[in-house]
Amino acid sequence: MSGNPITLFSPFRVGSLELANRVVMAPMTRCFSPGGVSGEGMAGYYRRRAEGGAGLIITEGTHVPHWGAANDPDCPDFHGEAALAGWSRIRDDVHAAGSRIIPQLWHVGLLVKAELENLYEEKGELGPHHVGPSGFVGGMDQPLIRARPDMTLAEIEAVINAFGGAAMTAFRMGFDGIEIHGAHGYLIDQFFWADTNHRTDDFGGSVRERVRFCEEIVRECRRRTAPDFPIFLRISQWKGQDYTARLVRNPKELESFLGPLVDAGVDLFDCSQRRFWEPEFDGSDLNLAGWVKRISGKATMTVGSVGLDRELIESLYGQASAPVSLERLLDRLGREDFDLVGVGRALLVDPNWTDKIRRGAVEELRPYTVEALASLS
Ligand SMILES: Cc1cc2nc3c(=O)[nH]c(=O)nc-3n(C[C@H](O)[C@H](O)[C@H](O)COP(=O)(O)O)c2cc1C
């Protein structure tokens, strides 16, 4: 440990990115961007979280320039003149409020919404642009169905290129870095996960091979930006298709998973858990971000139920397994298990969450309710 103890309000640096504090707005899809274009409402929504003190904003998932990237026309694109004009405004507003912002680059692969699955039922197949490593489609509580052929090498190359193109756009537009969405069962995670990747070529097989698609995406993003342009990668064990899924079962597998990604140029791993306090492997209380930092030597971010009150956690997940107070989070931050703290729903319901925590004004915090999802307050 060095110097002063690390707190939520200690500065942090990774590559060219300097943050005033460790609070990060976690990426949250809001579906308020008709035709893929974010307007004034979205700019105000992000600006209020920046004014409320969050050190960094990771935008909601935004589609890379590939036809199969999206599964909802109301989610934003990261390509095309109108969509990028919307993002320029958001970037300016967040910077003017003294915060930093990076877009989360997203491709859904074959984790498609119910409407598209219904289309599949009716027509017998998804659109030709919907791609996944081995063609498996399926959502939560639905069996994985092999609905498409394996992605071809040309399709793989096109998607790698699409991520590289979006990274270059972010770099040229003056965003403060990028986050690649490699979590929650979307395209990159479909390559990571053995249940959805049955390939027998260089992109499938052992953990090492299943990482190759993402590794090439990271390399391409690095090649088309700059050596110090921050590249975050979001990973998770859990999938939108299965909350109990495990990408890696032990620290050794985690090491095989992380090595190629570190070599390709990831600066920070955003380690998504549903509950930050849950230990990842037996024999240690380290969570996923803790293990990833220990094994990779890279910076990490934790996320998962930070700032949600105990009653809500109990109603969402059943009995809370341990006290989940902020003190527990701060202890882990102080002992340098991870570097940044992602806050999702608590910031969605309360733009001033960060400043209220800074002032210790806990009684002023707005409790999270699902109704918050219905508007852009
Ligand atoms: C409405 C909503 C939308 C989300 N959209 C995304 C997304 O676009 N990309 C992503 O990686 N995670 C997404 N998530 C997950 C959050 O980033 C975060 O990991 C999760 O909500 C747990 O953090 P929290 O307990 O602080 O909310 C979303 C979560 C919510 C509630």
The ligand as an SDF file (V2000), in Angstrom:
LIG
                    3D

 31 33  0  0  0  0  0  0  0  0999 V2000
  -31.6660   -0.7560  -16.7460 C   0  0  0  0  0  0  0  0  0  0  0  0
  -30.3410   -1.4460  -16.8190 C   0  0  0  0  0  0  0  0  0  0  0  0
  -29.6810   -1.5160  -18.0270 C   0  0  0  0  0  0  0  0  0  0  0  0
  -28.4250   -2.1270  -18.1190 C   0  0  0  0  0  0  0  0  0  0  0  0
  -27.7420   -2.1080  -19.3190 N   0  0  0  0  0  0  0  0  0  0  0  0
  -26.4780   -2.5500  -19.3760 C   0  0  0  0  0  0  0  0  0  0  0  0
  -25.6880   -2.3440  -20.5420 C   0  0  0  0  0  0  0  0  0  0  0  0
  -26.0980   -1.7120  -21.5270 O   0  0  0  0  0  0  0  0  0  0  0  0
  -24.4280   -2.8420  -20.5300 N   0  0  0  0  0  0  0  0  0  0  0  0
  -23.9160   -3.5220  -19.4580 C   0  0  0  0  0  0  0  0  0  0  0  0
  -22.7620   -3.9640  -19.5020 O   0  0  0  0  0  0  0  0  0  0  0  0
  -24.6310   -3.6890  -18.3320 N   0  0  0  0  0  0  0  0  0  0  0  0
  -25.8720   -3.1980  -18.2570 C   0  0  0  0  0  0  0  0  0  0  0  0
  -26.5750   -3.2850  -17.0790 N   0  0  0  0  0  0  0  0  0  0  0  0
  -25.9130   -3.8310  -15.8740 C   0  0  0  0  0  0  0  0  0  0  0  0
  -25.3230   -2.6790  -15.0430 C   0  0  0  0  0  0  0  0  0  0  0  0
  -24.2370   -2.0450  -15.6950 O   0  0  0  0  0  0  0  0  0  0  0  0
  -24.8040   -3.1820  -13.6850 C   0  0  0  0  0  0  0  0  0  0  0  0
  -23.7530   -4.0800  -13.9030 O   0  0  0  0  0  0  0  0  0  0  0  0
  -25.9010   -3.8640  -12.8750 C   0  0  0  0  0  0  0  0  0  0  0  0
  -27.0940   -3.0770  -12.8670 O   0  0  0  0  0  0  0  0  0  0  0  0
  -25.4600   -4.1030  -11.4300 C   0  0  0  0  0  0  0  0  0  0  0  0
  -25.1290   -2.8920  -10.8250 O   0  0  0  0  0  0  0  0  0  0  0  0
  -26.1670   -2.1510   -9.8050 P   0  0  0  0  0  0  0  0  0  0  0  0
  -26.5540   -3.1940   -8.8070 O   0  0  0  0  0  0  0  0  0  0  0  0
  -25.3450   -1.0410   -9.2280 O   0  0  0  0  0  0  0  0  0  0  0  0
  -27.3460   -1.6970  -10.5950 O   0  0  0  0  0  0  0  0  0  0  0  0
  -27.8410   -2.7030  -16.9780 C   0  0  0  0  0  0  0  0  0  0  0  0
  -28.5300   -2.6560  -15.7600 C   0  0  0  0  0  0  0  0  0  0  0  0
  -29.7470   -2.0240  -15.6680 C   0  0  0  0  0  0  0  0  0  0  0  0
  -30.4380   -1.9480  -14.3310 C   0  0  0  0  0  0  0  0  0  0  0  0
  1  2  1  0
  2  3  1  0
  2 30  2  0
  3  4  2  0
  4  5  1  0
  4 28  1  0
  5  6  2  0
  6  7  1  0
  6 13  1  0
  7  8  2  0
  7  9  1  0
  9 10  1  0
 10 11  2  0
 10 12  1  0
 12 13  2  0
 13 14  1  0
 14 15  1  0
 14 28  1  0
 15 16  1  0
 16 17  1  0
 16 18  1  0
 18 19  1  0
 18 20  1  0
 20 21  1  0
 20 22  1  0
 22 23  1  0
 23 24  1  0
 24 25  2  0
 24 26  1  0
 24 27  1  0
 28 29  2  0
 29 30  1  0
 30 31  1  0
M  END
$$$$
